[in-house]
Amino acid sequence: MTRPFQWALSVVGHPDPHARLYDHVAFYLRQWLPEDRVVLARHMPRDRGERIPVVVIDHRGLMVIEPRDDEGDLLCYQDHWYRRVDGRVARMIGDPPSLRARENALRLQRDLGTGGVTSVPVDALVLLTRGHPEDVRSSCVPVVTGLDPLVRILLARDTSAADPARTRALTDALAHNIKVTATSY
C-alpha cells in the first residue's frame, strides 16, 4: 500500500478495535443525558498515551467509563477478570477493565491539575454491554450492566442544580494548560 492510502485508511478505519463500541456508548449518552453534560468519546489525555474510551463531564465532576462488550458470565477476583465457559472459569481476560478505568481516572485527575482545577471528583466505572456480571464484587470500581442503568446512575449523580458554567470550566481545564500571565511589580 502507498503511504497516502495507508494514512487515509487509518483515518477512516478505526485502529482501535473497540472504537465503534466507545462511539456507540457516547452517542447513546448524548441522546439521553441533559444538555448540560459533556460526553467525550476516545478522549486524548495530555500524556498522549492510550485514548480514554468515554468521559462524562458535569458540574459535579467527571466520570470515566470503560465499556466492555465481552460475552458470557464474567467474574472479577481482585481486579483479575475471567470468563466462565461451560460452568467453569476458562479464560482470563487480558487488560483488566477495572484497572484501566481507575488508571484513566487518575490520568484525567492529572490533566485537570495541569489545567488549573483541583479537588474535582473523577469517578470511574466499567460498563458491560453484553456480558453478565456473575461475581464482580472485588472490582476496584463499580460495574454496571447495560446502557439504561448507566444513564440512571449518571442522572442520579446530579444532587444540585445544573451549573453549565462549571461544566464548561471543567471541559476547558481538560483541553488547555494553565495560562500564566506576566505581571510587573
Residue pairs with C-beta under 8 A, 6 or more apart in sequence:
1 9
14 20
16 22
16 42
16 51
18 53
18 67
18 69
19 42
21 53
21 67
21 69
21 129
22 41
22 42
22 53
22 54
22 67
23 41
23 42
25 41
25 53
25 54
25 65
25 67
25 127
25 129
25 147
26 39
26 40
26 41
26 54
27 41
28 147
28 151
29 37
29 39
29 54
29 56
29 147
29 150
29 151
29 154
30 39
32 151
33 39
33 56
33 151
33 154
33 155
34 155
34 162
36 58
36 59
36 162
36 163
36 164
36 167
37 56
37 57
37 58
37 154
37 167
38 56
38 57
38 58
38 167
38 171
39 54
39 55
39 56
39 57
40 52
40 54
40 55
40 56
40 57
41 53
41 54
42 51
42 52
42 53
43 51
43 52
43 55
43 108
43 174
44 51
44 52
45 51
45 52
45 104
45 107
45 108
45 110
45 111
46 110
46 111
46 114
46 177
47 107
47 110
49 107
52 64
52 104
52 107
52 108
53 64
53 65
53 66
53 67
53 104
54 64
54 65
54 66
54 67
54 127
55 62
55 63
55 64
55 65
55 108
55 174
56 62
56 63
56 65
56 154
57 167
57 170
57 171
57 174
58 154
58 157
58 158
58 162
58 167
59 160
59 162
59 163
59 164
59 166
59 167
59 170
60 121
60 157
60 158
60 159
60 160
61 120
61 121
61 122
61 123
61 170
62 105
62 108
62 112
62 120
62 121
62 122
62 123
62 170
63 122
63 123
63 124
63 125
63 154
63 157
64 101
64 104
64 105
64 108
64 122
64 123
64 124
64 125
65 101
65 124
65 125
65 126
65 127
65 150
66 97
66 98
66 100
66 101
66 104
66 124
66 125
66 126
66 127
66 141
67 126
67 127
67 129
68 97
68 126
68 127
68 128
68 129
68 131
69 129
69 130
69 131
70 83
70 93
70 128
70 130
70 131
71 83
71 130
71 131
72 83
72 84
72 85
72 131
72 132
73 83
73 84
73 131
73 132
73 134
74 81
74 82
74 83
74 84
74 93
74 128
74 131
74 132
74 133
74 134
74 136
75 81
75 82
75 83
75 84
75 89
75 134
75 135
75 136
76 82
76 96
76 98
76 133
76 135
76 136
76 137
76 138
76 139
76 143
77 135
77 138
78 138
79 96
79 98
79 99
79 138
79 139
79 140
80 92
80 96
81 92
81 93
81 96
81 97
81 98
82 89
82 90
82 91
82 92
82 93
83 89
83 90
83 91
83 93
83 131
84 90
84 134
85 91
97 126
98 126
98 139
98 140
98 141
98 143
99 140
101 124
101 125
101 126
101 141
102 124
102 140
102 141
104 124
105 122
105 123
105 124
105 141
106 122
108 122
108 174
109 120
109 122
111 173
111 174
112 118
112 120
112 122
112 170
112 173
112 174
114 177
114 178
115 172
115 173
115 174
115 175
115 176
115 177
115 178
116 173
116 178
116 179
117 169
117 170
117 173
120 170
123 141
124 141
125 141
125 142
125 143
125 144
125 150
125 153
126 136
126 139
126 141
126 142
126 143
126 144
127 144
127 145
127 147
127 150
128 143
128 144
128 145
128 146
129 146
129 147
131 145
132 145
133 143
133 145
136 143
144 150
144 153
